[in-house]
Amino acid sequence: EYTVFVVVPNKARKYLQSLGHKSKNDKIDATGLACMCLQNKFEPWKPISKFYYELRLLTSSTLTHLLL
């Protein structure tokens, strides 16, 4: 099992720039994101409950039918 954190791309880019990273590749990005997560207090992402997932499906299908 993995812990997942959601980071806004602009914040990640600005954080990497603040460290002086001008080039961009997967290794630099991964290291920068790991440092960012260690230094900041991010809340782990949790999937929505089954109830809210089903509610979202119902409301989106209802809206689709109303708009047709």
Backbone as a ProteinNet text record, in pm:
[ID]
protein_1_A
[PRIMARY]
EYTVFVVVPNKARKYLQSLGHKSKNDKIDATGLACMCLQNKFEPWKPISKFYYELRLLTSSTLTHLLL
[TERTIARY]
84.2	0	89	45.2	121.6	45.3	118.3	59	69.6	-42	-47.5	-71.5	5.3	-13.1	-44.9	-139.6	-174.3	-110.5	-30.3	40	0.6	-35.9	-71.6	53.8	45.1	163.6	238.5	165.2	232.4	315.6	263.8	338.9	464.3	452.8	569.4	674.7	631.9	726	796.4	719.3	779.2	873.5	840.2	928.8	1061.5	1055.4	1178	1260.5	1194	1265.2	1332.1	1266.4	1324.9	1451.2	1463.4	1583.8	1694.7	1662.8	1762.7	1767.8	1669	1666.1	1608.9	1691.9	1645.8	1610.9	1684.4	1652.5	1542.2	1482.5	1368.6	1381.5	1379.7	1370.8	1305.9	1277.1	1203.8	1278.2	1409.3	1487.1	1484.9	1504.5	1501.3	1362.3	1258.7	1121.5	1090	1127.5	1098.2	1169.7	1295.9	1372	1312.6	1278.3	1219.9	1085.9	1001.3	871.2	886.6	981.7	1005.9	1050.6	1141.2	1186.5	1071.1	989.5	875.1	779.7	754.2	663	723	854.2	918.5	917.1	928.9	937.6	802.1	699	566	475.3	370.3	273.4	156.4	173.1	66.6	-20.3	-147.6	-239.9	-243.4	-232.5	-242.3	-378.9	-378.7	-502.6	-577.8	-708.4	-793.4	-905.6	-933.9	-1043.8	-1176.7	-1271.9	-1402.9	-1472.5	-1567.6	-1639.5	-1729.2	-1770.3	-1856.5	-1986.5	-2039.7	-2163.8	-2149	-2044.1	-2024.9	-1988.5	-1919.9	-1888.8	-2018.1	-2106.9	-2234.5	-2321.7	-2319.9	-2395.9	-2346.3	-2216.3	-2159	-2204.3	-2203.5	-2248.9	-2394.8	-2477.9	-2620.4	-2643.9	-2577.5	-2600	-2546	-2432.9	-2379.4	-2466.8	-2520.6	-2608.2	-2741	-2790.4	-2913.2	-2892.7	-2781.8	-2753	-2739.9	-2679.1	-2664.4	-2800.9	-2891.7	-3026	-3104	-3086	-3156	-3106.4	-2978.4	-2920.9	-2945.5	-2984.5	-3010.7	-3144
-117.7	0	124.4	226	349.3	466.2	565.2	690.8	787	850.7	939.9	1082.5	1176.1	1317.9	1387.4	1479.4	1556.4	1694.3	1730.9	1859.3	1937.1	2062.4	2148.5	2169.3	2144.8	2153.8	2286.9	2398.6	2529	2542.3	2489.9	2496.4	2411.3	2294.9	2207	2273.7	2335	2401.3	2516.8	2598.3	2711.8	2664.4	2554.2	2500.2	2456.9	2386.3	2343	2462.4	2565	2685.7	2753.6	2749.6	2812.7	2740.1	2612.6	2536.6	2559.9	2633.8	2664.8	2564.7	2476.4	2378.1	2443.8	2453.9	2513.3	2406	2295.1	2186.7	2101.3	2019.9	1940.2	1800.3	1701.6	1562.6	1483.1	1356.9	1277.7	1264.8	1248.4	1230.7	1358.1	1472.6	1600.5	1625.1	1599.2	1619.3	1530.5	1403.3	1309.8	1350	1388.1	1430.6	1558.2	1652.9	1778.4	1758.2	1672.7	1645.4	1575.4	1484	1415.1	1514.8	1605.3	1708.7	1800.1	1835.5	1922.4	1856.5	1728.5	1656.9	1640.9	1625.4	1612.2	1743.7	1855.7	1985.6	2045.8	2006	2063	1961.1	2011.4	1924.2	1899	1803.5	1767.6	1659	1665.8	1561.1	1453.9	1328.1	1221.6	1225.1	1196.4	1190.3	1064.4	1078.1	962.4	961.2	845.5	839.6	867.6	917.1	945.4	814.5	822.6	702.7	652.8	529	468.2	547.3	594.8	672.1	796.6	874.8	997.5	968.9	859.5	820.8	791.7	713.5	681.1	805.2	893.1	1017.4	1102.9	1109.1	1184.4	1125.4	992.7	928.9	961.3	955.3	984.1	1128.8	1221.8	1362.4	1396.6	1338.4	1369.3	1310.1	1189.5	1131.4	1206.4	1254.4	1333.6	1463.9	1530.4	1655.1	1631.4	1520.5	1487.9	1472.2	1402.5	1382.9	1514.2	1599.7	1727.9	1818.9	1810.2	1897.6	1847.5	1722.1	1669.5	1711.2
0	0	0	-71.6	-86.1	-25.3	18.8	61.9	-54.9	-88.7	-204.3	-156.3	-212.1	-184.4	-315.7	-313.2	-432	-417.2	-515.7	-513.5	-638.4	-619.1	-731.5	-816.9	-948.3	-1034.3	-1025.8	-1018.6	-1010.9	-883.7	-771.8	-646	-654.5	-716	-731	-818.7	-927.7	-1018.6	-948.3	-876.7	-805.3	-695	-629.7	-526.5	-588.2	-700.3	-767	-813.8	-863.5	-905.7	-786.6	-670	-551.1	-505.9	-542.3	-509.7	-611.6	-717.8	-819.3	-932.7	-941.9	-1050.4	-1175.3	-1277.5	-1402.5	-1504.6	-1501	-1593.8	-1533.3	-1617.7	-1573	-1631.1	-1542.2	-1584.8	-1472.2	-1495.7	-1397.3	-1264.6	-1270.7	-1147.9	-1063	-1127.3	-1055.9	-999.1	-1079.4	-1033.3	-913.1	-920.3	-811.5	-683.5	-695.6	-578	-518.7	-604.7	-558.1	-490.6	-547.7	-486.8	-352.4	-342.9	-215.8	-109.1	-144.9	-50.1	-10.1	-106.7	-79.9	19.2	1	90.6	229.9	238	368.9	446.4	376	442.4	475.6	404.5	425.1	491.7	551.2	617.7	522.7	434.4	341.5	402.9	375.1	417.7	309.7	347.2	246.6	178	48.7	-27.8	10.4	22.8	50.8	-52.1	-109	-205.5	-136.2	-214.4	-156.5	-121.5	-31.2	10.8	-102.4	-91.9	-193.3	-206.8	-94.4	-96	-183.5	-160.6	-237.4	-382.5	-407.6	-545.1	-621.2	-559.1	-624.1	-639	-539.3	-548.3	-664.4	-682.9	-794.8	-927.8	-937.6	-1061.2	-1089.8	-986.5	-1005	-1046.9	-981.8	-1015.7	-1153.7	-1191.7	-1324.6	-1434.3	-1411.8	-1514.2	-1520.5	-1406	-1404.7	-1480.7	-1457.3	-1528.8	-1678.5	-1715.5	-1857.2	-1922.7	-1855.9	-1912.2	-1917.9	-1820.1	-1820.4	-1932.1	-1962.8	-2064.9	-2206.9	-2220.6	-2355.3	-2400.3
[MASK]
++++++++++++++++++++++++++++++++++++++++++++++++++++++++++++++++++++

